[in-house]
Amino acid sequence: MNQLLPLPQSGSLPLIELDLLRTFVAIVDTGSFAAAGEVVLRTPSAVSMQIKKLEDLLGRPVLTRDSRSVSLTREGELLLEHGRRMLALNREMAARFIIPDIAGEVRLGAPDDVSERMLPAMLRRFGETHPGITVNVIVENTNILINRVERGDVDLSVITCGGGFRGDDAAEILVWEKLVWATVRGGIAAERDPIPVSVWEEGCAWRKAGLDGLHDAGRNYRIAFQSAYISGQKAAILADLAIAPLPVSALGGDIIEVDEKFGLPKLPDYGLGLIIAPDAGPAVLAAADHLRASFHKG
């Protein structure tokens, strides 16, 4: 008969410091010790020492490292799940004492590209620091979002500026970003005549910048693809059906900037702005402050 081993006394179990878990989660989220060090404000060697301490406490490795990547062991996957939960509980507890007790619901509007590229990380951080505020996101084009804020259906909204929308000139500018012509790596769409172009709806700042630039440069073009969603624009680019004006931050993978040798017109910067309902309460103002700070850091 197998003899059951005695359970360890509660006092013999190690206490895992939240600081160690924070560093561990930062490594997983950023993909490297160096990048994690920037998040937790430690040198890469200090980060490495923290992970060694964590693994010594647990008696097993939680990360597999090589010269180019970091991956989780099976035990590391379990630690990550519990670590995130412990850090979230700590933030919620601390926020109850340190952050003013602000609660409520915020209706936040955003264009499709902002909701895909920027909002997830911003909202995650806001949820960590303001656990009492619920944010509901409404994704629409800028013209509709301006109208919804004016009607009181939306509390605040990020909008695209520079497209000629009524009211976008009154927005508080959060960031200016460079527009470039985007194509697929190895594609030939930029060589065609007329040039096939993918664009958004009428009034879109990206559409206006691209088509005005081609017109002023005397380049022949045809609208080969239309979509109100950035995922549709990227699909057209990846299929080499068209080129499209995109923010430089939307490039990546096989979507690259068109080479200068094709002589396409330079595109202007475009802005992302913030509009807020005049009767905004504390929860809405807290969300607005968070958006300002997030774009400023970016």
C-alpha positions in Angstrom: 0.0 0.0 0.0 1.3 3.4 -0.9 1.9 5.6 2.1 0.6 9.2 1.8 3.2 11.8 2.3 2.3 14.4 5.1 1.1 17.7 3.8 3.5 20.6 4.4 2.7 22.9 7.2 1.3 26.2 6.0 4.3 28.1 7.4 6.7 26.0 5.3 5.2 27.2 1.9 7.2 30.0 0.3 5.6 33.4 0.0 5.9 34.6 -3.6 6.6 38.3 -3.9 4.3 40.2 -6.2 7.3 42.0 -7.5 8.7 38.7 -8.9 5.3 37.9 -10.5 5.1 41.3 -12.0 8.5 40.8 -13.7 7.6 37.3 -14.8 4.4 38.6 -16.4 6.2 41.5 -18.1 8.6 39.0 -19.7 5.8 37.0 -21.1 3.9 40.1 -22.4 7.0 41.8 -24.0 8.8 38.6 -25.2 12.2 39.5 -23.8 14.1 40.2 -20.6 15.4 43.6 -21.9 11.9 44.8 -22.9 10.5 43.6 -19.5 13.2 45.6 -17.8 11.9 48.8 -19.3 8.4 47.9 -18.0 9.5 47.2 -14.4 12.3 49.7 -14.4 15.1 47.2 -13.9 18.2 46.2 -15.8 18.1 43.0 -17.8 20.6 41.4 -15.3 18.3 42.4 -12.4 15.3 40.9 -14.3 17.3 37.6 -14.8 18.1 37.5 -11.0 14.4 37.9 -10.2 13.4 35.0 -12.4 16.2 32.9 -10.9 14.8 33.7 -7.4 11.3 32.8 -8.5 12.4 29.5 -10.0 14.4 28.7 -6.9 11.3 29.4 -4.7 9.2 27.1 -6.9 11.9 24.5 -7.4 11.4 24.2 -11.2 11.9 26.3 -14.3 9.1 28.6 -15.6 10.8 29.9 -18.7 12.7 28.4 -21.5 15.3 30.8 -22.9 17.5 30.8 -26.0 19.4 33.5 -27.9 16.3 34.8 -29.7 13.2 34.0 -27.7 11.6 33.3 -24.4 8.8 30.7 -24.0 6.8 29.2 -21.1 7.3 25.8 -19.6 4.2 23.9 -18.6 4.7 25.1 -15.0 5.2 28.6 -16.4 1.8 28.5 -18.1 0.2 27.6 -14.7 2.1 30.3 -12.9 1.1 32.9 -15.5 -2.6 32.2 -15.0 -2.4 32.5 -11.2 0.1 35.3 -11.4 -2.1 37.5 -13.5 -5.0 36.9 -11.1 -2.9 37.7 -8.0 -1.6 41.0 -9.6 -5.1 41.9 -10.6 -6.4 41.4 -7.1 -3.5 43.4 -5.7 -4.3 46.3 -8.1 -8.0 46.2 -7.2 -7.3 46.2 -3.5 -4.7 49.0 -3.7 -7.0 51.1 -6.0 -9.7 51.0 -3.4 -7.4 52.9 -1.0 -5.2 55.0 -3.2 -7.4 56.0 -6.1 -10.5 58.2 -5.5 -13.6 56.1 -5.4 -14.9 56.8 -8.9 -17.5 54.5 -10.3 -19.9 54.5 -13.2 -20.3 53.7 -16.9 -18.5 55.3 -19.8 -19.7 55.1 -23.4 -16.6 55.5 -25.5 -16.7 55.9 -29.2 -13.8 55.1 -31.6 -13.2 54.5 -35.3 -12.5 51.0 -36.4 -8.8 51.3 -36.8 -8.4 52.9 -33.3 -10.4 50.1 -31.7 -8.3 47.5 -33.4 -4.8 49.0 -33.0 -4.8 51.0 -29.8 -7.8 50.6 -27.5 -7.3 47.1 -26.2 -4.0 47.9 -24.3 -5.4 51.3 -23.2 -8.6 49.8 -21.8 -6.7 47.0 -20.1 -4.6 49.6 -18.3 -7.6 51.7 -17.5 -9.4 48.7 -16.0 -6.4 48.0 -13.8 -6.4 51.6 -12.3 -10.1 52.3 -12.3 -11.9 49.0 -11.4 -15.1 50.7 -10.5 -15.6 52.1 -14.0 -17.2 50.1 -16.8 -16.3 51.2 -20.3 -18.6 50.3 -23.2 -17.1 50.9 -26.6 -19.1 51.9 -29.7 -17.2 51.5 -33.0 -18.4 53.8 -35.9 -17.0 56.1 -38.4 -16.1 59.6 -37.3 -19.1 61.4 -38.8 -21.5 59.2 -36.9 -19.5 59.4 -33.7 -19.6 63.2 -33.7 -23.3 63.2 -34.1 -23.7 60.6 -31.3 -21.7 62.7 -28.9 -23.8 65.8 -29.8 -27.0 63.8 -29.2 -25.7 62.4 -25.8 -25.6 58.8 -27.0 -21.9 58.7 -26.4 -19.9 60.3 -23.6 -16.6 60.8 -25.3 -15.0 59.7 -28.5 -11.7 59.4 -30.3 -12.2 60.7 -33.9 -10.2 61.1 -37.0 -9.3 64.7 -37.8 -8.6 66.3 -41.1 -11.2 64.6 -43.2 -13.5 67.6 -43.4 -16.1 66.3 -41.0 -18.3 68.8 -39.4 -17.0 69.5 -35.9 -13.7 67.7 -36.2 -11.8 71.0 -36.1 -13.1 71.5 -32.5 -11.6 68.3 -31.3 -8.6 68.2 -28.8 -5.8 66.6 -30.8 -4.3 63.6 -29.1 -1.7 62.6 -31.6 -0.5 63.4 -35.1 0.6 60.4 -37.2 2.3 60.0 -40.5 0.3 58.5 -43.4 2.2 56.3 -46.0 1.3 54.3 -49.1 1.0 50.6 -48.0 1.5 47.5 -50.2 2.2 43.8 -49.7 5.8 42.7 -49.7 6.8 41.6 -53.2 3.5 42.9 -54.6 3.0 44.6 -58.0 -0.1 46.8 -57.4 2.0 49.9 -57.2 3.4 49.2 -60.7 0.0 49.1 -62.4 -1.6 51.9 -64.5 -4.0 53.0 -63.4 -3.0 52.4 -59.8 -5.5 50.3 -57.9 -6.4 52.0 -54.6 -8.3 50.8 -51.6 -10.1 53.5 -49.6 -12.6 54.2 -46.8 -15.9 56.0 -46.9 -16.4 59.6 -48.2 -14.9 62.1 -45.9 -12.3 59.8 -44.4 -9.0 61.7 -43.8 -7.0 58.8 -45.2 -9.1 58.6 -48.4 -9.0 62.4 -48.9 -5.2 62.5 -48.4 -4.5 59.6 -50.8 -6.9 60.6 -53.6 -6.1 64.3 -53.4 -2.4 63.5 -53.6 -2.8 61.2 -56.7 -5.0 63.8 -58.4 -2.6 66.7 -57.7 0.3 64.6 -59.0 -1.5 63.7 -62.2 -1.4 60.0 -61.5 -4.0 57.7 -63.0 -5.9 55.6 -60.4 -9.0 53.6 -59.9 -10.8 52.6 -56.7 -10.4 48.9 -56.7 -11.6 48.1 -53.1 -13.7 49.9 -50.5 -14.2 49.0 -46.9 -15.0 50.9 -43.7 -12.8 48.5 -41.7 -9.1 48.4 -41.5 -9.2 44.6 -41.6 -10.8 44.9 -45.1 -8.1 47.4 -46.2 -5.4 45.0 -45.1 -7.0 42.1 -46.8 -7.0 44.0 -50.1 -3.3 44.9 -49.6 -2.3 41.4 -48.7 -4.1 40.0 -51.8 -2.2 42.6 -53.9 -5.5 43.9 -55.2 -4.6 47.5 -54.3 -2.3 49.9 -52.4 -3.8 52.1 -49.6 -3.0 55.1 -47.5 -2.3 53.8 -43.9 -0.8 55.2 -40.7 2.8 54.1 -40.3 1.8 52.3 -37.1 -0.5 50.0 -39.0 2.4 48.6 -41.1 3.8 45.2 -40.1 4.4 41.7 -41.3 4.0 41.6 -45.0 2.4 45.0 -45.2 5.1 47.5 -45.9 5.5 51.1 -47.3 5.6 51.4 -51.0 9.1 52.0 -52.3 10.0 55.6 -53.3 11.0 54.4 -56.7 7.3 54.3 -57.7 7.1 58.0 -57.3 3.8 58.1 -55.3 2.9 61.5 -53.8 3.9 62.1 -50.2 1.0 62.0 -47.8 0.3 64.4 -45.0 0.0 63.6 -41.3 -3.4 63.0 -39.9 -4.7 63.6 -36.4 -6.6 61.7 -33.8 -8.7 63.9 -31.7 -10.9 63.7 -28.6 -14.4 65.1 -28.1 -16.3 65.0 -24.8 -19.9 65.6 -24.0 -20.4 68.9 -22.2 -22.1 67.2 -19.2 -19.3 64.7 -18.6 -19.1 63.3 -15.1 -16.1 62.2 -13.0 -16.0 58.7 -14.6 -16.0 60.2 -18.1 -13.3 62.8 -17.2 -11.1 60.0 -15.7 -11.4 58.0 -19.0 -10.5 61.2 -20.9 -7.4 61.8 -18.8 -6.3 58.2 -19.3 -6.7 58.5 -23.1 -4.6 61.7 -23.1 -1.9 60.1 -21.0 -1.9 56.9 -23.1 -1.4 58.8 -26.4 1.2 61.1 -24.9 3.2 58.0 -23.8 2.8 56.5 -27.3 
